[in-house]
Amino acid sequence: MQDYDYDVIIVGAGPGGSMAAKTAAEAGLDVLLIEKRQEIGAPVRCAEGVSREVLEEFFEIEKSWIAKEVVGAIIYSPDGTQIKMTAKMAGNEVGFVLERKIFDRALARMAARAGADVLVKTTATSMKRSENGVEVELRRMGERFSMKSKLVIGADGVESRVGKWAGIDTTVKIGEIESCVQYLMTGIEFDADYTHFWLGNRYAPGGYIWLFPKGENTANVGIGVLPTKTKKGPKSHLDKFIEERYPEGEIIEVVAGGVPVTGPIETAVADNVMLVGDAARHADPMTGGGIANAIKGGYFAGKVAKEAIDANDFSKEFLRRYDEMWKNDFGETLRRNKIIQKKMLKMDDETINKLMKSISGYDLEQISFRRLMIEMIKKNPRLLWDLRDLFF
């Protein structure tokens, strides 16, 4: 039998990777968690929103993780029509606005306390399979070395090297990746009890603008656009919006990146390999949000890693248990939301205004998302009839 350095090597210490490390280590596995950056949680590359329900399902929540608790979301159409949605209706990104720098580090510490080894400033440079496992080449502060493991979990983001090395098809077309820019702003006025979203080509072609409160006068204000829908970069659209709405605000931090909005992939596994989070294309196609699904995916991957070690079976066929878990949990939502996103991309601003007006009078405190969509389809059958099978 081949000697192993670890049962599992996890590449990437975001929420998905750290959750996988925590879960696998708590199950008694030997785990190595690596992160290429020198600081876990930095730089922040998302709006930092997550549902209360998901966080409470997996953790004893610490106050230091939470920048702001919100009660719901306000959605704005291009003509200014507003609808308010409860946090439960608004989805996985609404409930808490995190301090990701604090939360991500806390989750990595949980993994370490459970027994995982954690290395920062460590990059996976290649991966090759041996007869009974995987050898991962690593580089850390100029030093090159290799580690052998039975499994590798790739939590290394949208451009996942682990996925490519394993031969998992995570191809992203140019029309399926949102180009995003976000400012941390202070000195702006808004209703801090809600997250805010602006829809339509007037604001963000192929995407939307968001505001996630971080305090009474401070917020993450960002934009995601599809490059196929605009000749301008996201920063140009966002700057125009801020000039119109928050001209007195001060920008104190800037981040940029890409978010895959592909919908669910066929499989996130190969022999000896599982992918989680953005690497597995688990971001929501409608919202671009991915923290909740990354946490869930990391948990499922850690559980299946333990099952695979116990069974001494690291084949793709065995690891499909992981595919079954995430697909049964949030896979159908990804599929449904991808269909809705494609429909939304075909709509002009006038159509979006009409749809928003058709539901603006509903009491969204008392209605579910499914009920809301049914009513919207009934009121706009010519526009939405092809979505009926998703909700009726």
C-alpha positions, 0 to 999 in steps of 0.5 A: 500500500502507498503511504499517504501524507493526508486522507484529504487535501483541500485547495482553497480556504473560503467558506466551502473549503474550510467547511469541508476541512472542518467536517472531514476533520471532525469525522476523524480524517487527516486533513490539509487545508491550503490557501494561496493568499497570505490572509484567509478572508482577504480580499473580500470578493462578494457582497457578504450576504447570507441567509440566517437559516443556513448560518444557524443550521451549521454554526453557533453564530458569533456576533463578530461575524455579523456586520448587519442583520436585515429583515428583507430586500427592496427590489427596484425596477428601472422606472423606480417601482419598488417591491419589498420581500422578506428575508426568507423570500429573498433567498440565500443572500438575505438575512445577515451581512457578514464580515467575511474577513472575520467569518472566513478566518473563524471557519478556518480556525474551526477546521484547525481546532478539529484537527486539520492542518492549515497552510497559507501562502501555499499554492497547488501547482499540479496534481497527478494520480498514482495507483491508489491516490493523488500527488499534489505539487505545492509551492510555499514561499519559494519552496516546492514540495509534494503531498500525497492524499487519497482525495482532493477537494477543489474549493479554488474558485471560478478558475479552478485548477483542480477541476481542470486537472481532474478533467471535470467539465466546468466550462464557462461561456462568455455569456455565463460569467458576470463581471463584477465590481464592488465598492465599500462606501461610507457617508451614504443614506439608505434604509439599513434594515434592507438589502437593495437591488436595482434591475434592468439595462438602465442600471446593469445590463445582464445583471443588477446593482446591489447594496448590502448594509454594513452599518447605518451609513456604510454599505457594500455597493456593487454591480454585476454585468454580462460582457455580452450585454454591454460594451462598457465595463462594470465600473463605468455602469457602477460609477454612473449609478453612484454619481446619480444616487450617492454623489456625496459618498466616499469609497474606502475599498474596491474589489473586482472579480467574476462570478459564474452563473452557469446553472448546475453542472452535470457532475462535480466529481472525478476519481479522487476529486470533488469540487465545491463552491464556485469551482463546482459552479454552485453560485446562484444563476439569478443572484450570483450569491454563493456563500450558502451553497458553498457552506452546504457543498463543503459539508456534503463533500466532507461527509462523502470524504469520510464515507469514501475513506471508510469504504476505501473507494475513491472512484468517480462512481462512489463520489457521485454520492456527493453529486446526489447530496448537493443536487437534492439540496440546492441543485433544483433551485440552481436549475430553476433559477437558470431558466428564470435568468435566461428569461430575464435576459431577454426582457427589456426595461419596459417589460421588467417595469410591467412585471414589477407593477403587476405584483407591487400591490401584494403583501409579500410578508404573507406570500411564498416565492412560488405563490408569487411566481404563480400570480405573476404568470397569471397576470402576465401569461404572454410573457411568462407562460413558458415558466409555468411548469416550474411552479404549477 
